[in-house]
Structure formats: C-alpha cells, structure tokens
Amino acid sequence: MDLGARLKGRHVFVTGASGGLGEHFARLLAGCGAAVTIAARRVDKLEALVGELREAGAPHARAVPLDVTDEASIAAAMAAVVADGAPPLDVLVNNAGVAASEPAVDVTADIFDRVMDTNLRGPWLLSVAAARQWRDAGRPGVILNVASILGLRVGKGVGPYAVSKAGVVQMTKVLALEWARHGIRVNALCPGFVLTDINRDFFDKPAGQQIVKRIPMRRIGTAEELDGPFLLLVSDASSLMTGSIVAADGGHLVSEL
Ligand SMILES: NC(=O)c1ccc[n+]([C@@H]2O[C@H](COP(=O)([O-])OP(=O)(O)OC[C@H]3O[C@@H](n4cnc5c(N)ncnc54)[C@H](OP(=O)(O)O)[C@@H]3O)[C@@H](O)[C@H]2O)c1
C-alpha cells in the first residue's frame, strides 16, 4: 500500500511547522501531493518553507500566522485556512508544542500555564474549530494530535509537559468518542525521543545520555522514522482507527522497571 499516494490532493493543516517535526511533516505531506497549510508564530520561517515547497512542486502550500495560546489567533487561522479559494480542510495536525525542564518545585504558574496553553488548550480549541467546520459542511475530517510517550509514562523534571501530553491522550479519546458520528476521526501519535530543537540541549547533557541507555533500541529516533505512522494516521489507510494512541519510540514505553 502506498500511504503517500492517499494524501494526494488532501488539504492538511499542520501547526508548529516553523521547525522541528512540524517542518518535517509539512515537507513529507507536500512531497505526497497534499495541499499543505502551515502555521506557527515565526512567520518568516513559514514563508521560507512555503517558498521552498512551491519551488519543489507544491503550488498549494500556504502559511498562516498562529499563536495557539491565543483564542483570537486560532479563530483567525482557522478562517484563513479555508479563505481565498483554498480547498476545504481534510486533516488537522496538532503538532505545535513546548517543553519545560524545571523540577516540579521550581515550576511557576507562568511556566505551567505556558505549557498547558500551548500543548493542551490550543489543540483543544483548534480541534473544536475544525470539527465545527466539518460538521457544518457535512464533511468528514481527521485530526492527528502529536502527543508524547510522556503522556503515557512519567519522567523527572518534565512535570507540566507530561501532564499536558497525558491530557492530549485523554482529549484524543474524548473527541474520538463524541465525533465518530460526524465522521471525524481523532488519533494521537506518541513519539519517543526524536532529535529536534525542543530537546537538543537536553540530549547534549549527561542526563540526556543516561536516558538513551534506558531505551531498548539504545538510540533516539529520527524524524523520518515517524513518517510511516504519521502517514497512516493522517490518511484514510487508518479509516477504522479512531481514539487510537500510537507510539513510535524504539521500545521506550516497554523499558524494564
Ligand atoms: N522531538 C521529540 O523528541 C518529541 C517527542 C515527543 C513528542 N514531541 C512533540 O512533537 C511536537 C513538535 O516538537 P518538536 O520536537 O518539533 O519541537 P520544536 O522543534 O521546538 O518545534 C515546535 C514548534 O511548535 C511551534 N510553537 C510553539 N509554541 C507555539 C505557539 N504558541 N503557537 C504556535 N506554534 C507554536 C514552534 O513554532 P514558533 O516558535 O514559530 O511558534 C515550532 O514550530 C510537539 O508537540 C512535541 O511535544 C516531540
């Protein structure tokens, strides 16, 4: 089965695509022939990526400014995704996220709110906005939430992040249950550690290197190793899957206790 071919002509909205995994997913989707709309706060990075994608043969690539912590920005972005003759939205990828690496006793209310607002409240509001578009148009839709194995297990010094991602896992199941009758599927991808800006500093430190030793495969992943599960979950190849939580982690979740 050619998973990529199933994305041809589909309109996919990817948040947090100004770097890291989101940028990688946007390139992957555009390469499959999807009409990709990318969003984040750093619009200059988005515009550069759109230019590159169009030059590489993806004429429908577009950028939309978005701060997922800001309700008005979410409303404007969701309107812009389908404005100016753009095709109706088919897939929302809630990928934008932030990490915080303080021990719990040092977590201020501001840090807690920033992580929750970005990782949980934003994806909730975006999902609801997308679901309203699909329900009102009588169209099916797909939502992929990029959670984390830290939504399923715990680690020290990543409290708010782990709590937010556990919320994303539960949100995925709640929305899958409520929206199945509208033809809207909601699934989550839980990557293990994949080297990007979000964790580069951490894996340079001894604590990061210690963690790698506890991963059964003894290595962190590459973005390319998420391509298979990602394309499965955003395409109709997963037509019977909703409320599914899919890990891609080198076996980290089954590490020995
Ligand atoms: N890398 C890993 O090992 C790993 C493992 C498990 C899960 N994940 C998850 O994968 C997703 C992507 O992570 P990454 O590693 O690619 O991180 P990254 O390289 O730091 O990229 C994060 C992206 O999120 C965007 N973002 C952050 N705050 C935002 C906001 N308020 N509004 C809109 N966009 C915002 C950033 O863009 P701007 O700054 O331009 O807004 C950036 O494009 C996250 O949800 C993360 O939790 C990553």
The ligand as a MOL file (V3000), in Angstrom:
LIG
                    3D

  0  0  0     0  0            999 V3000
M  V30 BEGIN CTAB
M  V30 COUNTS 48 52 0 0 0
M  V30 BEGIN ATOM
M  V30 1 N 11.1860 15.9640 19.4730 0
M  V30 2 C 10.7860 14.9860 20.2650 0
M  V30 3 O 11.5790 14.1520 20.7450 0
M  V30 4 C 9.3430 14.8410 20.5880 0
M  V30 5 C 8.9430 13.6800 21.2610 0
M  V30 6 C 7.5970 13.5320 21.5740 0
M  V30 7 C 6.6950 14.5000 21.2070 0
M  V30 8 N 7.1070 15.6140 20.5640 0 CHG=1
M  V30 9 C 6.1140 16.6130 20.2040 0
M  V30 10 O 6.2310 16.9130 18.8350 0
M  V30 11 C 5.7730 18.2400 18.6070 0
M  V30 12 C 6.8380 19.0110 17.8280 0
M  V30 13 O 8.0080 19.0510 18.6280 0
M  V30 14 P 9.4330 19.4240 18.0370 0
M  V30 15 O 10.3830 18.4750 18.6440 0
M  V30 16 O 9.3820 19.5410 16.5540 0 CHG=-1
M  V30 17 O 9.6480 20.8630 18.7010 0
M  V30 18 P 10.3120 22.2160 18.1230 0
M  V30 19 O 11.3990 21.8700 17.1860 0
M  V30 20 O 10.6070 23.0500 19.3090 0
M  V30 21 O 9.1050 22.8640 17.3170 0
M  V30 22 C 7.9560 23.2890 17.9950 0
M  V30 23 C 7.0400 24.0010 17.0290 0
M  V30 24 O 5.8910 24.4560 17.7590 0
M  V30 25 C 5.6710 25.7990 17.4350 0
M  V30 26 N 5.0450 26.5100 18.5540 0
M  V30 27 C 5.4810 26.6130 19.8300 0
M  V30 28 N 4.6620 27.4170 20.5360 0
M  V30 29 C 3.6890 27.8100 19.6710 0
M  V30 30 C 2.5640 28.6500 19.7940 0
M  V30 31 N 2.2500 29.2680 20.9590 0
M  V30 32 N 1.7660 28.8510 18.7260 0
M  V30 33 C 2.0600 28.2380 17.5390 0
M  V30 34 N 3.1180 27.4460 17.3550 0
M  V30 35 C 3.9250 27.2330 18.4190 0
M  V30 36 C 7.0520 26.3840 17.1120 0
M  V30 37 O 6.9160 27.4820 16.2290 0
M  V30 38 P 7.0440 29.0370 16.6230 0
M  V30 39 O 8.0580 29.1480 17.7210 0
M  V30 40 O 7.4330 29.6770 15.3520 0
M  V30 41 O 5.6550 29.4290 17.0510 0
M  V30 42 C 7.6820 25.2060 16.3880 0
M  V30 43 O 7.3250 25.2560 15.0220 0
M  V30 44 C 5.4930 18.8400 19.9840 0
M  V30 45 O 4.1100 18.7590 20.2650 0
M  V30 46 C 6.2720 17.9440 20.9230 0
M  V30 47 O 5.7550 17.9300 22.2230 0
M  V30 48 C 8.4210 15.8070 20.2420 0
M  V30 END ATOM
M  V30 BEGIN BOND
M  V30 1 1 1 2
M  V30 2 2 2 3
M  V30 3 1 2 4
M  V30 4 1 4 5
M  V30 5 2 4 48
M  V30 6 2 5 6
M  V30 7 1 6 7
M  V30 8 2 7 8
M  V30 9 1 8 9
M  V30 10 1 8 48
M  V30 11 1 9 10
M  V30 12 1 9 46
M  V30 13 1 10 11
M  V30 14 1 11 12
M  V30 15 1 11 44
M  V30 16 1 12 13
M  V30 17 1 13 14
M  V30 18 2 14 15
M  V30 19 1 14 16
M  V30 20 1 14 17
M  V30 21 1 17 18
M  V30 22 2 18 19
M  V30 23 1 18 20
M  V30 24 1 18 21
M  V30 25 1 21 22
M  V30 26 1 22 23
M  V30 27 1 23 24
M  V30 28 1 23 42
M  V30 29 1 24 25
M  V30 30 1 25 26
M  V30 31 1 25 36
M  V30 32 1 26 27
M  V30 33 1 26 35
M  V30 34 2 27 28
M  V30 35 1 28 29
M  V30 36 1 29 30
M  V30 37 2 29 35
M  V30 38 1 30 31
M  V30 39 2 30 32
M  V30 40 1 32 33
M  V30 41 2 33 34
M  V30 42 1 34 35
M  V30 43 1 36 37
M  V30 44 1 36 42
M  V30 45 1 37 38
M  V30 46 2 38 39
M  V30 47 1 38 40
M  V30 48 1 38 41
M  V30 49 1 42 43
M  V30 50 1 44 45
M  V30 51 1 44 46
M  V30 52 1 46 47
M  V30 END BOND
M  V30 END CTAB
M  END
